[in-house]
Amino acid sequence: MSQLVLTGIGDYAQNVRLEQQPELTVGPDDVLLQMEAAPINPVDNLFSNGWYAVQPQVPSFIGSEGVGRVRTIGAAVDPTLAGRRVVILGSYEQGAWADQVVVPARNVVAVPEGIDATQLSMLTINPITAHLMLTRYVDLKPGDWIAQTLGNSAVARSVITLARIAGVRTLSVVRSEKAAEEARAAGGDLVLVDGDDLAERTASALAGQRLRLVLDGAGGSTAGALATGLEPGGTVVSYSSATGEPPVLPLGSLVYGELSLRGLWVVNWFHTAPRAEIEKVVADLVDLVAGGELVVPVDSTYPLHRYAEAFARNASPERTGKVLFTFDTTGA
Ligand SMILES: NC(=O)c1ccc[n+]([C@@H]2O[C@H](COP(=O)([O-])OP(=O)(O)OC[C@H]3O[C@@H](n4cnc5c(N)ncnc54)[C@H](OP(=O)(O)O)[C@@H]3O)[C@@H](O)[C@H]2O)c1
């Protein structure tokens, strides 16, 4: 089997090499997958740099999530999983940038045939994060407004889709006009480009209505500007920081508005949610993918051995969607 191996801590583009591994050992609670597709996600950069909650022990596997087919099952695994197509829950206990991967069976969920592999491969991290942010913190009702940073990201696109299905309206903040076009094309109700007067423009765009929830993946002051539009007692959920800064909320909004700041890491949910709940959430999201409602744009796909080109494209400002590895499954 072929696997990208992280050989040092730092940018993965400088620290992975393609290795041919001998036959993999499948433990009693494991499954061996023949991979179909695996995306490049921002978390892979956090992981390779040692900035993620899961630390790499080099030489290490790498690659956060994906879709594949069960080729071998361990002695203690439910036999009905044999031969099934499955998605990997992106908990970083296994590396998806490989043509074959051994995964604990609890980290896979069976999915149907006949659905685009690239979309399925991106299901468990970003869409589930969007689902959790829209359901765990505030009891959102049709007509409510929420706001989010990173408005053109894959997470934000899933938020826009799931919010629209629930009748909830979205204000998405981006950092360029190009990104604003992307967020509008994804169905965002209001889209604003970040800037010094974001709080004033947010108030003006909402025309007297208050936000019920702010979702922040950017860090720094952007979520703080949005927080000025929150209802009293409103909630900010921090799920990442593209700037590297913690979210900064205006003291007056935080104190007089009695705001709550919450954190979310989807991996905690993978580890603690009842299995039936995980399977239901995955099944509901798969239905949306199958129906063409939940779509993440694919910029490009590469075979594993062209990883250097894939990484360069992923880092390019020209990129317009996700870059993924896809695997030849014809002979598998
Ligand atoms: N907490 C969790 O459990 C969890 C789960 C899922 C994802 N995440 C995190 O969510 C974030 C988004 O993931 P994704 O897969 O949706 O990413 P993505 O589709 O690759 O999009 C990246 C986004 O980050 C923006 N960005 C990049 N550098 C930035 C900077 N310096 N300042 C402000 N914005 C910047 C990009 O804006 P441009 O297009 O303008 O460059 C784009 O909106 C990542 O940080 C990821 O690790 C966290």
The ligand as an SDF file (V2000), in Angstrom:
LIG
                    3D

 48 52  0  0  0  0  0  0  0  0999 V2000
  -13.5100   22.9910   15.8900 N   0  0  0  0  0  0  0  0  0  0  0  0
  -13.7770   22.0050   15.0350 C   0  0  0  0  0  0  0  0  0  0  0  0
  -14.1800   20.9040   15.4190 O   0  0  0  0  0  0  0  0  0  0  0  0
  -13.5920   22.2700   13.5710 C   0  0  0  0  0  0  0  0  0  0  0  0
  -14.2680   21.4580   12.6620 C   0  0  0  0  0  0  0  0  0  0  0  0
  -14.1540   21.7540   11.3020 C   0  0  0  0  0  0  0  0  0  0  0  0
  -13.3140   22.7790   10.8650 C   0  0  0  0  0  0  0  0  0  0  0  0
  -12.6460   23.5150   11.7970 N   0  0  0  0  0  0  0  0  0  0  0  0
  -11.7810   24.6330   11.3820 C   0  0  0  0  0  0  0  0  0  0  0  0
  -12.5790   25.4960   10.6170 O   0  0  0  0  0  0  0  0  0  0  0  0
  -11.7620   26.2630    9.7530 C   0  0  0  0  0  0  0  0  0  0  0  0
  -12.3570   26.2580    8.3530 C   0  0  0  0  0  0  0  0  0  0  0  0
  -12.2050   24.9510    7.7980 O   0  0  0  0  0  0  0  0  0  0  0  0
  -12.6630   24.6960    6.2840 P   0  0  0  0  0  0  0  0  0  0  0  0
  -12.3290   23.2920    5.9350 O   0  0  0  0  0  0  0  0  0  0  0  0
  -14.0570   25.1760    6.1480 O   0  0  0  0  0  0  0  0  0  0  0  0
  -11.6510   25.6840    5.5170 O   0  0  0  0  0  0  0  0  0  0  0  0
  -11.6020   26.1110    3.9770 P   0  0  0  0  0  0  0  0  0  0  0  0
  -12.8010   25.6730    3.2340 O   0  0  0  0  0  0  0  0  0  0  0  0
  -10.2520   25.7080    3.4750 O   0  0  0  0  0  0  0  0  0  0  0  0
  -11.6550   27.7020    4.0720 O   0  0  0  0  0  0  0  0  0  0  0  0
  -10.6510   28.4000    4.7390 C   0  0  0  0  0  0  0  0  0  0  0  0
  -11.2350   29.7360    5.1540 C   0  0  0  0  0  0  0  0  0  0  0  0
  -10.2820   30.4150    5.9640 O   0  0  0  0  0  0  0  0  0  0  0  0
  -10.1470   31.7540    5.4560 C   0  0  0  0  0  0  0  0  0  0  0  0
   -8.8150   32.2260    5.8360 N   0  0  0  0  0  0  0  0  0  0  0  0
   -7.6430   31.6450    5.5420 C   0  0  0  0  0  0  0  0  0  0  0  0
   -6.6380   32.3450    6.1140 N   0  0  0  0  0  0  0  0  0  0  0  0
   -7.2090   33.3730    6.7900 C   0  0  0  0  0  0  0  0  0  0  0  0
   -6.7130   34.4260    7.5870 C   0  0  0  0  0  0  0  0  0  0  0  0
   -5.4020   34.5770    7.8280 N   0  0  0  0  0  0  0  0  0  0  0  0
   -7.5980   35.3000    8.1140 N   0  0  0  0  0  0  0  0  0  0  0  0
   -8.9220   35.1570    7.9050 C   0  0  0  0  0  0  0  0  0  0  0  0
   -9.4520   34.1750    7.1630 N   0  0  0  0  0  0  0  0  0  0  0  0
   -8.6030   33.2940    6.6080 C   0  0  0  0  0  0  0  0  0  0  0  0
  -10.3680   31.6120    3.9670 C   0  0  0  0  0  0  0  0  0  0  0  0
  -10.6790   32.8440    3.3940 O   0  0  0  0  0  0  0  0  0  0  0  0
  -10.1860   33.2170    1.8920 P   0  0  0  0  0  0  0  0  0  0  0  0
  -10.9740   32.3720    0.9470 O   0  0  0  0  0  0  0  0  0  0  0  0
  -10.4790   34.6600    1.7860 O   0  0  0  0  0  0  0  0  0  0  0  0
   -8.7180   32.8860    1.8580 O   0  0  0  0  0  0  0  0  0  0  0  0
  -11.5550   30.6430    3.9830 C   0  0  0  0  0  0  0  0  0  0  0  0
  -12.7440   31.3350    4.2910 O   0  0  0  0  0  0  0  0  0  0  0  0
  -10.3740   25.6410    9.8230 C   0  0  0  0  0  0  0  0  0  0  0  0
   -9.5700   26.4280   10.6710 O   0  0  0  0  0  0  0  0  0  0  0  0
  -10.6280   24.2820   10.4510 C   0  0  0  0  0  0  0  0  0  0  0  0
   -9.5100   23.7790   11.1280 O   0  0  0  0  0  0  0  0  0  0  0  0
  -12.7720   23.2970   13.1370 C   0  0  0  0  0  0  0  0  0  0  0  0
  1  2  1  0
  2  3  2  0
  2  4  1  0
  4  5  1  0
  4 48  2  0
  5  6  2  0
  6  7  1  0
  7  8  2  0
  8  9  1  0
  8 48  1  0
  9 10  1  0
  9 46  1  0
 10 11  1  0
 11 12  1  0
 11 44  1  0
 12 13  1  0
 13 14  1  0
 14 15  2  0
 14 16  1  0
 14 17  1  0
 17 18  1  0
 18 19  2  0
 18 20  1  0
 18 21  1  0
 21 22  1  0
 22 23  1  0
 23 24  1  0
 23 42  1  0
 24 25  1  0
 25 26  1  0
 25 36  1  0
 26 27  1  0
 26 35  1  0
 27 28  2  0
 28 29  1  0
 29 30  1  0
 29 35  2  0
 30 31  1  0
 30 32  2  0
 32 33  1  0
 33 34  2  0
 34 35  1  0
 36 37  1  0
 36 42  1  0
 37 38  1  0
 38 39  2  0
 38 40  1  0
 38 41  1  0
 42 43  1  0
 44 45  1  0
 44 46  1  0
 46 47  1  0
M  CHG  2   8   1  16  -1
M  END
$$$$
